[in-house]
């Protein structure tokens, strides 16, 4: 799988990032990490290119069948 995107560094004190972390990982933040930690936000491009995902082994010989482009919305 291949995709392009932009990364953004967000300060550790960002409340939105803390809320997302707690909601999806169901884990409370450790206060000891404050000095050394930052958040990384990845904004993917609008498409992802895959090669061989969900493709039969014999079709892998044919690049036009093995590669798929998925548009994200």
N, CA, C and O atoms as a GROMACS GRO file, in nm:
protein
  292
    1UNK      N    1   0.085  -0.116   0.000
    1UNK     CA    2   0.000   0.000   0.000
    1UNK      C    3   0.090   0.123   0.000
    1UNK      O    4   0.194   0.126   0.065
    2UNK      N    5   0.048   0.223  -0.074
    2UNK     CA    6   0.124   0.347  -0.082
    2UNK      C    7   0.027   0.464  -0.080
    2UNK      O    8  -0.073   0.465  -0.152
    3UNK      N    9   0.057   0.562   0.003
    3UNK     CA   10  -0.022   0.684   0.000
    3UNK      C   11   0.067   0.801   0.037
    3UNK      O   12   0.170   0.785   0.103
    4UNK      N   13   0.027   0.917  -0.006
    4UNK     CA   14   0.099   1.040   0.026
    4UNK      C   15   0.015   1.120   0.123
    4UNK      O   16  -0.106   1.101   0.133
    5UNK      N   17   0.080   1.207   0.194
    5UNK     CA   18   0.007   1.291   0.287
    5UNK      C   19   0.100   1.394   0.347
    5UNK      O   20   0.217   1.403   0.311
    6UNK      N   21   0.047   1.471   0.437
    6UNK     CA   22   0.123   1.572   0.507
    6UNK      C   23   0.116   1.544   0.657
    6UNK      O   24   0.011   1.509   0.710
    7UNK      N   25   0.229   1.561   0.722
    7UNK     CA   26   0.234   1.542   0.867
    7UNK      C   27   0.238   1.679   0.935
    7UNK      O   28   0.298   1.774   0.885
    8UNK      N   29   0.173   1.685   1.048
    8UNK     CA   30   0.169   1.809   1.125
    8UNK      C   31   0.204   1.776   1.270
    8UNK      O   32   0.149   1.682   1.328
    9UNK      N   33   0.294   1.851   1.328
    9UNK     CA   34   0.329   1.830   1.469
    9UNK      C   35   0.240   1.920   1.553
    9UNK      O   36   0.230   2.041   1.530
   10UNK      N   37   0.174   1.859   1.651
   10UNK     CA   38   0.080   1.930   1.738
   10UNK      C   39   0.135   1.926   1.880
   10UNK      O   40   0.182   1.822   1.924
   11UNK      N   41   0.130   2.037   1.953
   11UNK     CA   42   0.182   2.039   2.090
   11UNK      C   43   0.111   1.937   2.180
   11UNK      O   44  -0.006   1.906   2.160
   12UNK      N   45   0.183   1.886   2.277
   12UNK     CA   46   0.128   1.784   2.367
   12UNK      C   47   0.004   1.832   2.440
   12UNK      O   48  -0.084   1.752   2.470
   13UNK      N   49  -0.004   1.959   2.470
   13UNK     CA   50  -0.117   2.012   2.547
   13UNK      C   51  -0.246   2.028   2.468
   13UNK      O   52  -0.345   2.074   2.525
   14UNK      N   53  -0.249   1.993   2.341
   14UNK     CA   54  -0.366   2.008   2.257
   14UNK      C   55  -0.480   1.921   2.310
   14UNK      O   56  -0.469   1.798   2.315
   15UNK      N   57  -0.589   1.986   2.350
   15UNK     CA   58  -0.702   1.914   2.412
   15UNK      C   59  -0.774   1.820   2.315
   15UNK      O   60  -0.817   1.712   2.355
   16UNK      N   61  -0.786   1.860   2.189
   16UNK     CA   62  -0.852   1.774   2.091
   16UNK      C   63  -0.774   1.644   2.072
   16UNK      O   64  -0.834   1.536   2.064
   17UNK      N   65  -0.642   1.652   2.066
   17UNK     CA   66  -0.559   1.533   2.050
   17UNK      C   67  -0.571   1.441   2.172
   17UNK      O   68  -0.579   1.319   2.158
   18UNK      N   69  -0.574   1.500   2.290
   18UNK     CA   70  -0.588   1.420   2.412
   18UNK      C   71  -0.722   1.347   2.415
   18UNK      O   72  -0.729   1.231   2.456
   19UNK      N   73  -0.828   1.414   2.371
   19UNK     CA   74  -0.961   1.354   2.370
   19UNK      C   75  -0.966   1.236   2.272
   19UNK      O   76  -1.022   1.131   2.304
   20UNK      N   77  -0.909   1.255   2.154
   20UNK     CA   78  -0.906   1.147   2.055
   20UNK      C   79  -0.826   1.028   2.108
   20UNK      O   80  -0.868   0.914   2.093
   21UNK      N   81  -0.712   1.056   2.168
   21UNK     CA   82  -0.627   0.951   2.224
   21UNK      C   83  -0.704   0.870   2.328
   21UNK      O   84  -0.702   0.747   2.327
   22UNK      N   85  -0.771   0.939   2.416
   22UNK     CA   86  -0.846   0.872   2.523
   22UNK      C   87  -0.964   0.793   2.467
   22UNK      O   88  -0.992   0.682   2.512
   23UNK      N   89  -1.034   0.850   2.369
   23UNK     CA   90  -1.154   0.788   2.313
   23UNK      C   91  -1.121   0.660   2.237
   23UNK      O   92  -1.187   0.557   2.256
   24UNK      N   93  -1.020   0.665   2.149
   24UNK     CA   94  -0.993   0.551   2.063
   24UNK      C   95  -0.901   0.448   2.125
   24UNK      O   96  -0.912   0.330   2.094
   25UNK      N   97  -0.809   0.490   2.211
   25UNK     CA   98  -0.718   0.395   2.273
   25UNK      C   99  -0.762   0.355   2.413
   25UNK      O  100  -0.705   0.264   2.474
   26UNK      N  101  -0.865   0.424   2.463
   26UNK     CA  102  -0.918   0.396   2.597
   26UNK      C  103  -0.806   0.388   2.700
   26UNK      O  104  -0.795   0.293   2.778
   27UNK      N  105  -0.723   0.491   2.698
   27UNK     CA  106  -0.606   0.495   2.784
   27UNK      C  107  -0.587   0.637   2.834
   27UNK      O  108  -0.593   0.732   2.757
   28UNK      N  109  -0.566   0.650   2.962
   28UNK     CA  110  -0.539   0.782   3.019
   28UNK      C  111  -0.394   0.821   2.991
   28UNK      O  112  -0.305   0.735   2.994
   29UNK      N  113  -0.370   0.946   2.964
   29UNK     CA  114  -0.234   0.993   2.937
   29UNK      C  115  -0.150   0.993   3.063
   29UNK      O  116  -0.197   1.029   3.171
   30UNK      N  117  -0.027   0.954   3.049
   30UNK     CA  118   0.066   0.952   3.160
   30UNK      C  119   0.127   1.092   3.176
   30UNK      O  120   0.186   1.145   3.082
   31UNK      N  121   0.113   1.151   3.293
   31UNK     CA  122   0.161   1.287   3.317
   31UNK      C  123   0.312   1.298   3.300
   31UNK      O  124   0.362   1.407   3.273
   32UNK      N  125   0.385   1.190   3.315
   32UNK     CA  126   0.530   1.193   3.304
   32UNK      C  127   0.578   1.219   3.161
   32UNK      O  128   0.693   1.258   3.141
   33UNK      N  129   0.494   1.201   3.062
   33UNK     CA  130   0.534   1.216   2.923
   33UNK      C  131   0.528   1.361   2.874
   33UNK      O  132   0.576   1.389   2.764
   34UNK      N  133   0.472   1.451   2.950
   34UNK     CA  134   0.446   1.587   2.903
   34UNK      C  135   0.570   1.656   2.846
   34UNK      O  136   0.560   1.723   2.744
   35UNK      N  137   0.683   1.643   2.908
   35UNK     CA  138   0.803   1.714   2.865
   35UNK      C  139   0.858   1.663   2.733
   35UNK      O  140   0.918   1.740   2.658
   36UNK      N  141   0.840   1.537   2.703
   36UNK     CA  142   0.907   1.474   2.591
   36UNK      C  143   0.815   1.440   2.475
   36UNK      O  144   0.863   1.389   2.374
   37UNK      N  145   0.688   1.467   2.484
   37UNK     CA  146   0.594   1.416   2.385
   37UNK      C  147   0.532   1.525   2.300
   37UNK      O  148   0.514   1.639   2.344
   38UNK      N  149   0.499   1.489   2.177
   38UNK     CA  150   0.420   1.571   2.086
   38UNK      C  151   0.324   1.477   2.014
   38UNK      O  152   0.340   1.355   2.019
   39UNK      N  153   0.225   1.534   1.948
   39UNK     CA  154   0.133   1.457   1.866
   39UNK      C  155   0.172   1.473   1.720
   39UNK      O  156   0.219   1.579   1.680
   40UNK      N  157   0.153   1.369   1.642
   40UNK     CA  158   0.172   1.375   1.498
   40UNK      C  159   0.037   1.352   1.432
   40UNK      O  160  -0.026   1.248   1.454
   41UNK      N  161  -0.006   1.448   1.353
   41UNK     CA  162  -0.132   1.434   1.280
   41UNK      C  163  -0.098   1.411   1.134
   41UNK      O  164  -0.028   1.491   1.072
   42UNK      N  165  -0.148   1.301   1.077
   42UNK     CA  166  -0.123   1.268   0.938
   42UNK      C  167  -0.249   1.297   0.858
   42UNK      O  168  -0.355   1.242   0.887
   43UNK      N  169  -0.237   1.382   0.757
   43UNK     CA  170  -0.347   1.412   0.667
   43UNK      C  171  -0.319   1.343   0.534
   43UNK      O  172  -0.237   1.391   0.456
   44UNK      N  173  -0.386   1.229   0.507
   44UNK     CA  174  -0.358   1.154   0.384
   44UNK      C  175  -0.411   1.227   0.261
   44UNK      O  176  -0.503   1.309   0.270
   45UNK      N  177  -0.352   1.195   0.146
   45UNK     CA  178  -0.403   1.249   0.020
   45UNK      C  179  -0.536   1.182  -0.012
   45UNK      O  180  -0.584   1.099   0.065
   46UNK      N  181  -0.595   1.217  -0.124
   46UNK     CA  182  -0.728   1.167  -0.156
   46UNK      C  183  -0.728   1.028  -0.220
   46UNK      O  184  -0.835   0.976  -0.251
   47UNK      N  185  -0.610   0.968  -0.241
   47UNK     CA  186  -0.610   0.833  -0.298
   47UNK      C  187  -0.500   0.747  -0.236
   47UNK      O  188  -0.396   0.796  -0.192
   48UNK      N  189  -0.528   0.616  -0.235
   48UNK     CA  190  -0.435   0.516  -0.185
   48UNK      C  191  -0.413   0.416  -0.298
   48UNK      O  192  -0.508   0.371  -0.361
   49UNK      N  193  -0.287   0.382  -0.322
   49UNK     CA  194  -0.255   0.285  -0.427
   49UNK      C  195  -0.215   0.154  -0.360
   49UNK      O  196  -0.128   0.153  -0.272
   50UNK      N  197  -0.279   0.045  -0.400
   50UNK     CA  198  -0.245  -0.086  -0.346
   50UNK      C  199  -0.191  -0.174  -0.459
   50UNK      O  200  -0.223  -0.154  -0.576
   51UNK      N  201  -0.111  -0.269  -0.421
   51UNK     CA  202  -0.060  -0.366  -0.518
   51UNK      C  203  -0.072  -0.504  -0.456
   51UNK      O  204  -0.003  -0.534  -0.358
   52UNK      N  205  -0.156  -0.586  -0.512
   52UNK     CA  206  -0.171  -0.723  -0.463
   52UNK      C  207  -0.270  -0.741  -0.351
   52UNK      O  208  -0.286  -0.853  -0.302
   53UNK      N  209  -0.337  -0.637  -0.308
   53UNK     CA  210  -0.436  -0.650  -0.201
   53UNK      C  211  -0.566  -0.700  -0.260
   53UNK      O  212  -0.626  -0.635  -0.345
   54UNK      N  213  -0.610  -0.818  -0.214
   54UNK     CA  214  -0.733  -0.878  -0.264
   54UNK      C  215  -0.723  -0.930  -0.406
   54UNK      O  216  -0.825  -0.942  -0.475
   55UNK      N  217  -0.601  -0.962  -0.450
   55UNK     CA  218  -0.578  -1.010  -0.587
   55UNK      C  219  -0.532  -1.154  -0.582
   55UNK      O  220  -0.450  -1.191  -0.498
   56UNK      N  221  -0.584  -1.237  -0.672
   56UNK     CA  222  -0.539  -1.377  -0.678
   56UNK      C  223  -0.391  -1.383  -0.714
   56UNK      O  224  -0.340  -1.295  -0.784
   57UNK      N  225  -0.325  -1.485  -0.666
   57UNK     CA  226  -0.181  -1.500  -0.688
   57UNK      C  227  -0.144  -1.501  -0.836
   57UNK      O  228  -0.047  -1.437  -0.875
   58UNK      N  229  -0.220  -1.571  -0.918
   58UNK     CA  230  -0.189  -1.576  -1.061
   58UNK      C  231  -0.207  -1.441  -1.130
   58UNK      O  232  -0.142  -1.414  -1.230
   59UNK      N  233  -0.295  -1.356  -1.076
   59UNK     CA  234  -0.316  -1.224  -1.134
   59UNK      C  235  -0.205  -1.126  -1.096
   59UNK      O  236  -0.197  -1.017  -1.152
   60UNK      N  237  -0.121  -1.162  -1.001
   60UNK     CA  238  -0.011  -1.075  -0.960
   60UNK      C  239   0.090  -1.055  -1.073
   60UNK      O  240   0.166  -0.958  -1.072
   61UNK      N  241   0.092  -1.145  -1.170
   61UNK     CA  242   0.184  -1.133  -1.284
   61UNK      C  243   0.144  -1.019  -1.378
   61UNK      O  244   0.226  -0.971  -1.456
   62UNK      N  245   0.020  -0.977  -1.368
   62UNK     CA  246  -0.033  -0.873  -1.457
   62UNK      C  247  -0.053  -0.744  -1.376
   62UNK      O  248  -0.152  -0.732  -1.303
   63UNK      N  249   0.040  -0.649  -1.389
   63UNK     CA  250   0.030  -0.527  -1.308
   63UNK      C  251  -0.103  -0.454  -1.320
   63UNK      O  252  -0.150  -0.394  -1.222
   64UNK      N  253  -0.164  -0.457  -1.437
   64UNK     CA  254  -0.292  -0.387  -1.453
   64UNK      C  255  -0.403  -0.450  -1.369
   64UNK      O  256  -0.501  -0.382  -1.337
   65UNK      N  257  -0.389  -0.577  -1.333
   65UNK     CA  258  -0.488  -0.642  -1.246
   65UNK      C  259  -0.448  -0.636  -1.099
   65UNK      O  260  -0.534  -0.639  -1.011
   66UNK      N  261  -0.318  -0.629  -1.073
   66UNK     CA  262  -0.269  -0.634  -0.935
   66UNK      C  263  -0.277  -0.498  -0.865
   66UNK      O  264  -0.286  -0.492  -0.743
   67UNK      N  265  -0.273  -0.390  -0.941
   67UNK     CA  266  -0.274  -0.256  -0.882
   67UNK      C  267  -0.415  -0.200  -0.880
   67UNK      O  268  -0.490  -0.213  -0.976
   68UNK      N  269  -0.449  -0.137  -0.768
   68UNK     CA  270  -0.578  -0.072  -0.756
   68UNK      C  271  -0.559   0.066  -0.694
   68UNK      O  272  -0.472   0.085  -0.609
   69UNK      N  273  -0.638   0.160  -0.737
   69UNK     CA  274  -0.636   0.296  -0.681
   69UNK      C  275  -0.768   0.317  -0.609
   69UNK      O  276  -0.876   0.303  -0.668
   70UNK      N  277  -0.759   0.351  -0.483
   70UNK     CA  278  -0.878   0.371  -0.400
   70UNK      C  279  -0.887   0.520  -0.369
   70UNK      O  280  -0.794   0.579  -0.314
   71UNK      N  281  -0.999   0.580  -0.402
   71UNK     CA  282  -1.020   0.723  -0.373
   71UNK      C  283  -1.088   0.736  -0.237
   71UNK      O  284  -1.191   0.674  -0.212
   72UNK      N  285  -1.029   0.816  -0.151
   72UNK     CA  286  -1.084   0.840  -0.018
   72UNK      C  287  -1.180   0.959  -0.024
   72UNK      O  288  -1.160   1.052  -0.102
   73UNK      N  289  -1.281   0.954   0.057
   73UNK     CA  290  -1.378   1.064   0.060
   73UNK      C  291  -1.379   1.130   0.194
   73UNK      O  292  -1.454   1.226   0.215
   0.00000   0.00000   0.00000
